[in-house]
């Protein structure tokens, strides 16, 4: 029994450690300059959202009875904070329509799409678990690149195609299919079960190769005048992230990892709160003032302030309000 408890404790710590890495990458993404910096830096950071969703899938197993209690628990946990933070992000607007529009479209902040994506994937979990146990389980891994091709983003980038209708673009922005492969991979590993049999050295070599490919695609996009050349929503990023998730799986299930860091534990524990609060901190600091900071320094400033403020609010507000704000 003691050994099992130790194994569970070790796994839980590893998951918090990965959450910490993911939230550090999120902050770095949102404090990274545009242009060539995106080409160079973003391939090493684009695992962030994919890792959060992979861990959510990895922690999803079919309940003994109805799925409704799990839906209620997971969806309520993120949807109430979504409403509150959408309102906070929309302030100080006095236009009632802007609040409604932002709630429907996640337009109040570029980060809130994640909650819509998470809710969709939570609802789809029973179907994805069934797929993971079927003879065509491998299809789920390729749903994300299929979505990239079907939503015409590559046509928009590389041809004179004028693009899909603006309302369809809004739908594309909050669609779970851009991210579904990573959530599905977590489900696959947890429920099939699916094991990663590749040696760590081979996975690391594959990761390096995929990073080079992602950098090359980002540079080509930069030369083509695509501002968001560091985007996570491209096939080379999907390839990197699939390999990264396989390494994360190996880390959770096989590595003997005993090194502990209080900072990483705190970052992992409060990662959702940091995710919600770091954008207002960037806005409060003021972008023009903020860009005068060296890149690494401003990232550290935002990360530290976000962590400290999240812990402080969690301590002062009490459990109920903290849960409504999504701070823990």
ZIGI-V15808 format. One record per residue. D_FIRST is the distance of its C-alpha to the first C-alpha in Angstrom with 1 decimal. Layout:
# ZIGI-V15808
[[D_FIRST] [D_FIRST]]
This chain:
# ZIGI-V15808
[[0.0] [3.8] [5.4] [5.1] [6.3] [8.7] [9.9] [10.6] [12.3] [14.2] [15.4] [16.5] [18.4] [20.0] [21.2] [22.7] [24.3] [25.9] [27.1] [28.6] [30.4] [31.7] [33.1] [34.8] [36.4] [37.5] [39.3] [40.8] [42.1] [43.8] [45.4] [46.5] [50.3] [52.0] [53.9] [53.0] [50.1] [48.5] [49.2] [47.7] [44.7] [43.5] [42.2] [39.6] [38.6] [38.9] [35.2] [34.5] [34.8] [33.6] [30.3] [29.8] [30.4] [28.3] [25.2] [26.2] [26.4] [23.2] [21.4] [23.4] [22.2] [24.2] [23.4] [23.1] [26.6] [29.3] [29.3] [31.3] [28.6] [27.2] [30.8] [31.6] [28.6] [29.2] [33.0] [33.6] [31.5] [33.9] [37.1] [37.9] [37.6] [39.7] [42.5] [42.4] [42.4] [45.1] [47.3] [46.6] [47.4] [50.6] [52.0] [54.8] [56.3] [58.4] [58.7] [56.6] [56.7] [54.9] [51.9] [51.8] [52.4] [49.6] [47.1] [48.0] [48.2] [45.7] [48.8] [48.2] [46.0] [45.2] [41.5] [41.1] [41.4] [37.7] [36.9] [39.2] [37.6] [34.1] [35.2] [36.9] [33.9] [31.7] [34.3] [34.5] [30.7] [31.0] [33.9] [32.2] [29.1] [31.6] [33.4] [30.4] [29.8] [33.5] [35.6] [37.2] [34.0] [35.7] [38.3] [36.0] [35.7] [39.6] [40.1] [40.5] [43.3] [45.0] [45.1] [46.6] [49.4] [50.0] [50.3] [53.2] [51.9] [53.0] [56.4] [56.8] [55.9] [58.0] [61.0] [63.5] [61.6] [61.9] [58.4] [56.9] [57.9] [56.6] [54.8] [53.0] [52.1] [50.4] [48.4] [47.5] [46.3] [43.7] [42.9] [39.3] [40.6] [41.2] [37.4] [35.9] [35.1] [32.5] [30.7] [31.0] [29.5] [26.3] [26.3] [27.1] [24.3] [21.8] [23.3] [25.3] [23.2] [25.5] [24.7] [26.8] [28.0] [30.6] [30.2] [29.9] [33.3] [34.9] [33.4] [34.7] [38.1] [38.2] [37.3] [40.2] [42.5] [41.6] [42.1] [45.6] [46.4] [45.3] [47.5] [50.4] [50.1] [49.9] [53.0] [54.9] [54.2] [55.3] [58.5] [59.0] [59.0] [55.7] [54.6] [50.9] [50.6] [47.1] [45.7] [42.3] [44.0] [45.3] [44.4] [43.9] [41.4] [39.5] [39.4] [38.1] [35.4] [34.2] [33.8] [32.2] [29.6] [28.8] [28.3] [26.1] [24.0] [23.7] [22.8] [19.9] [18.5] [19.6] [20.7] [18.9] [20.1] [19.3] [22.7] [22.6] [25.7] [26.1] [29.1] [27.2] [24.5] [27.3] [29.3] [26.4] [25.6] [29.3] [30.3] [31.7] [33.7] [35.1] [36.0] [38.0] [39.6] [40.7] [43.7] [45.3] [44.9] [46.7] [49.4] [49.8] [50.2] [52.8] [53.0] [56.3] [55.1] [51.7] [53.1] [54.8] [51.5] [50.4] [47.9] [44.9] [45.7] [46.1] [42.7] [41.0] [43.1] [42.0] [38.3] [38.2] [40.4] [38.2] [35.0] [36.6] [38.4] [35.3] [33.3] [36.4] [37.0] [33.4] [33.7] [37.1] [37.0] [34.1] [31.2] [33.5] [36.2] [33.7] [32.2] [35.7] [36.6] [33.5] [32.9] [29.1]]
